[in-house]
Amino acid sequence: MSINIDVSVPAGKSILTIDHYAALLLPFEIQDDHCCINQYGCVASEELDCLCVVQIDDNHFSLLPGPEFSPRLYRGQPVFYEECLPSLFRKLMTKAKYLMDLLKKYEFYKLMAEHPIVGHLTEWRIGDKTFKVDMEGLAAHYEFATAMIDVSRSKDVATFFALCEKNSEGQYSPIIDESREVVLYTINLQALLYTNNPAFHIIGFQPLPRPDAQKAYSLWVGHGENFNKFPVVSREIIKVRRKESEKYFDMFEGGAKLFPCDPVDDMAQEIRQSMEVDKEVLETCLEKHWIPRIWDKPTEVIAFLERHGYSVRNKLLRFTEEDKKAIAEKWNSPPPLSPDRVTCRFVAKPA
């Protein structure tokens, strides 16, 4: 496995920070998301799947999906809900459900810590910054309950999710009922960045393929909050047209392009559906206060879970050598990163 992207930072310069990146975005009033020249004369990559290197904190960089200068993000839904909530808060919130949602998510974290591409990418450096592996973003995209609402840099991706609906078997089909209405959200990325909005969460390129395929970003939506009420969010109710739905269904091959097959898919599903809880994960979550502080000892949590039909044991949350081989083969055929995809701009360091 290799990245084959060596970015050398010129002397006296550094990679873009979030503030620098925000300054490069076009004014929100400009409607062309794919405008390749911004107001300062900077020219964007011609690659439609370009990734922009941006420093996201003191120690890390991320690869932000393009188009590089667009000031917008999008989200599509086949149904408009008066309360638009993240997956963690959509169902009846019982103590047992909330606890299990958290523990299952952290079981996924434990599994991913063993993923060979995670270790591979965390060693990638640009200047003195290392690549940010976003476990929370990965968990959200692999259907674990989180407090994040998924949004995309791509209007086409969002429109697919508006005009194509998942059935009980998890397969997408185009909505052909022309009496239906769907919703397309537009999010003002420029305003999010300029205000340093704490709700904004960058996911971007990650060790697993879904976030890259879906050009993923997200917004944190806390308990009691409503995505519809965010001041940076606007929405358009769209009347379904069968030909339009079928167009987007075909564009993304029925969703196959947005949900690339990956060895982790089945493992994530097994974790989500299991009635067993990993004892080490439970103990770590309790020690680090990642679960509600209403229990003092692991034995108290175990007793509570057992009363609700769950069992606690030491689970083998890791990849076999066969799994690792399949992951490496998937990564290398062809590699998802190439120099043509990655755009890195530099700014002068403060004097």
Salt bridges, closest charged atoms under 4 A:
ASP33 OD1 - ARG72 NE 2.95
ASP49 OD2 - ARG341 NE 3.24
ASP57 OD1 - HIS60 ND1 3.04
GLU68 OE2 - ARG345 NE 2.60
ASP101 OD2 - LYS97 NZ 2.44
GLU107 OE1 - LYS104 NZ 3.88
GLU107 OE1 - LYS315 NZ 3.10
ASP128 OD1 - LYS129 NZ 2.65
ASP134 OD2 - HIS201 NE2 2.58
GLU136 OE2 - LYS105 NZ 3.02
GLU143 OE2 - ARG210 NH1 3.51
GLU143 OE1 - ARG272 NH2 3.78
GLU165 OE2 - ARG180 NH2 3.20
ASP212 OD1 - ARG341 NH2 2.97
GLU244 OE1 - ARG241 NH2 3.63
GLU246 OE2 - ARG242 NE 2.86
ASP265 OD1 - ARG210 NH2 3.71
GLU276 OE1 - ARG313 NE 2.87
ASP278 OD2 - LYS110 NZ 3.00
GLU280 OE1 - LYS110 NZ 2.44
GLU321 OE2 - LYS324 NZ 3.82
